[in-house]
Amino acid sequence: MIKPRTKSEEKRIQILNAAIALFTEQGFSNTSMDQIARQAGVSKQTVYSHFGNKEDLFVGAVGCKCVAHAMTGELFEPQQDLHLQLLEIASQFTSMIQSREAVRVLRTCMAEAETYPELSRLFYDAGPKHLTDMLSELMSKLDKQGRLRIPEARFAAVQFLKMVQGELQMRLELNTGHPITDGEHQRYLENCVQMFLRAYAA
């Protein structure tokens, strides 16, 4: 049975959704906590009771999108069917990075990289680094269990994530459309997982 959300949790989600919408529509620097409160339909005091400052709110919004796409710790615990687990990680990860919010957040960070480089660091720590850390831990566990031979867990994690991004990520960043069909994308991910397992076979 799913536990119903409390009013506080509901307001937190409203704030996060309002924040990510405004950050990506008008940029981080041009978005104020007042605007976020108005869009979320809550008081400014409520926003500050959940998030100490705008930077914390940005990090929370990025983390919220990871959770929404099931990129949580449970997904990165060793499972019996390793092939299926890696394919699920690849599918959830690419689904997340091609979401409208993820693409727009990345473009926002790139647009403000010169004037607000701290924003890129916050995004990297809350998103890419966090996911890479979890996948690195999985790789380390699989090596210790003897299921794969992975001398450099973080190298392997980065290799896997960058490989599954493939052509799709570049096309999304450059806004060239989505020429890859679901079938082609799934075949590509399957091929990546097979290649990765062969490369690190025990």
C-alpha positions in Angstrom: 0.0 0.0 0.0 1.4 3.4 -1.0 1.6 5.8 1.8 -0.2 9.1 1.0 1.9 12.2 0.9 1.7 14.7 3.7 0.9 18.4 3.0 4.5 19.3 3.6 5.6 16.7 1.0 3.0 18.0 -1.5 4.3 21.5 -1.1 7.9 20.4 -1.5 7.0 18.8 -4.8 5.1 21.9 -5.9 8.2 24.0 -5.1 10.5 21.7 -7.0 8.3 21.6 -10.1 8.0 25.4 -10.1 11.8 25.8 -9.6 12.8 23.5 -12.4 10.3 25.1 -14.8 11.5 28.7 -14.0 15.2 27.8 -14.0 15.0 26.3 -17.4 12.6 28.9 -18.9 14.4 32.0 -17.8 17.8 30.9 -16.4 19.1 30.4 -12.8 20.4 34.0 -12.3 17.1 35.5 -13.5 14.9 33.4 -11.2 14.1 34.6 -7.7 12.8 32.7 -4.7 9.8 35.1 -4.8 8.9 33.9 -8.3 9.3 30.3 -7.4 7.0 30.8 -4.4 4.3 32.5 -6.6 4.5 29.8 -9.3 4.3 27.0 -6.6 1.4 28.7 -4.9 3.1 28.9 -1.5 4.6 31.6 0.6 8.2 32.6 0.3 8.7 31.5 4.0 7.5 28.0 3.0 10.1 27.8 0.2 12.8 28.8 2.7 11.6 26.2 5.2 12.2 23.5 2.7 15.3 24.9 1.0 17.8 27.3 2.6 18.7 29.1 -0.5 18.3 29.0 -4.3 21.4 26.8 -4.8 19.9 24.2 -2.4 16.7 24.3 -4.3 18.4 23.8 -7.7 20.2 20.7 -6.3 16.9 19.4 -4.9 15.2 19.9 -8.3 18.0 18.0 -10.1 17.9 15.2 -7.5 14.1 15.0 -7.8 14.3 14.3 -11.5 16.8 11.4 -10.8 14.2 9.9 -8.3 11.4 10.4 -10.8 13.3 8.2 -13.3 14.0 5.5 -10.7 17.7 6.3 -10.6 18.0 5.5 -6.9 20.2 3.4 -4.7 18.0 0.3 -5.0 18.6 0.1 -8.8 22.3 -0.1 -8.1 22.3 -3.0 -5.7 23.7 -6.3 -7.3 20.9 -8.4 -8.7 20.8 -12.0 -9.8 20.4 -11.2 -13.6 23.2 -8.8 -14.2 22.5 -8.5 -17.9 18.9 -7.4 -17.2 20.1 -5.1 -14.4 22.5 -3.2 -16.6 19.9 -3.0 -19.4 17.5 -1.5 -16.9 20.1 1.0 -15.7 20.8 2.0 -19.3 17.1 2.4 -20.1 16.3 4.5 -17.1 19.4 6.6 -17.5 18.8 7.4 -21.2 15.1 8.0 -20.5 16.1 10.6 -17.9 18.7 12.4 -20.0 16.4 12.7 -22.9 13.6 14.1 -20.8 12.6 17.7 -21.6 13.6 18.9 -18.1 17.1 17.3 -18.2 17.9 18.7 -21.6 16.8 22.2 -20.6 18.7 22.1 -17.3 21.9 21.1 -19.1 21.4 23.9 -21.6 20.8 26.3 -18.7 24.1 25.3 -17.1 26.0 25.6 -20.4 24.5 29.0 -21.1 25.5 30.3 -17.6 28.9 28.5 -17.4 30.9 31.7 -17.9 28.9 34.0 -15.6 27.8 31.4 -13.0 30.3 28.4 -13.1 29.1 27.3 -9.7 25.8 26.3 -11.2 27.5 23.7 -13.4 29.3 22.3 -10.4 26.0 22.0 -8.5 24.4 20.3 -11.4 27.3 17.9 -11.9 27.4 17.0 -8.2 23.7 16.4 -7.9 23.2 14.6 -11.2 26.1 13.1 -13.1 28.5 12.6 -10.2 25.9 11.1 -8.0 24.8 8.6 -10.6 28.5 7.8 -11.4 29.2 7.2 -7.7 26.3 4.8 -7.4 27.3 2.9 -10.5 31.0 2.8 -9.4 29.9 1.2 -6.1 27.9 -1.4 -8.0 31.0 -2.1 -10.2 33.2 -2.5 -7.1 30.7 -4.9 -5.5 30.5 -7.0 -8.7 34.3 -7.2 -8.8 34.6 -8.3 -5.2 31.9 -11.0 -5.8 33.9 -12.3 -8.7 31.1 -11.8 -11.2 33.0 -9.3 -13.3 36.7 -8.4 -13.4 36.8 -4.6 -12.9 40.2 -3.2 -11.6 39.0 0.4 -12.0 35.4 0.7 -10.9 35.0 4.4 -11.6 36.5 4.0 -15.1 34.1 1.3 -15.9 31.1 3.3 -14.6 32.0 6.3 -16.7 32.6 4.1 -19.8 29.2 2.5 -19.4 27.3 5.7 -18.9 29.0 7.5 -21.8 28.6 4.5 -24.1 24.9 4.2 -23.5 24.4 7.9 -24.2 25.6 7.3 -27.7 24.5 9.5 -30.6 21.2 10.4 -28.8 22.8 12.7 -26.3 24.6 14.8 -28.9 21.5 15.2 -31.0 19.5 16.3 -28.0 22.1 18.8 -26.9 22.2 20.3 -30.5 18.4 20.1 -30.9 18.6 18.2 -34.1 15.4 16.2 -33.5 14.9 12.6 -32.5 15.8 10.5 -35.6 16.4 7.3 -33.5 13.4 5.0 -33.2 12.6 3.2 -30.0 13.5 -0.1 -31.6 16.9 1.2 -32.7 17.5 2.7 -29.3 16.7 -0.5 -27.5 18.9 -2.5 -29.9 21.8 -0.1 -29.2 21.4 -0.4 -25.5 21.3 -4.2 -25.7 24.5 -4.1 -27.8 26.2 -1.8 -25.2 25.4 -4.1 -22.3 26.6 -7.2 -24.2 29.9 -5.4 -25.1 30.4 -4.2 -21.6 29.9 -7.7 -20.1 32.3 -9.2 -22.6 34.9 -6.6 -21.9 34.8 -7.1 -18.1 34.0 -10.9 -18.0 35.5 -12.6 -15.0 
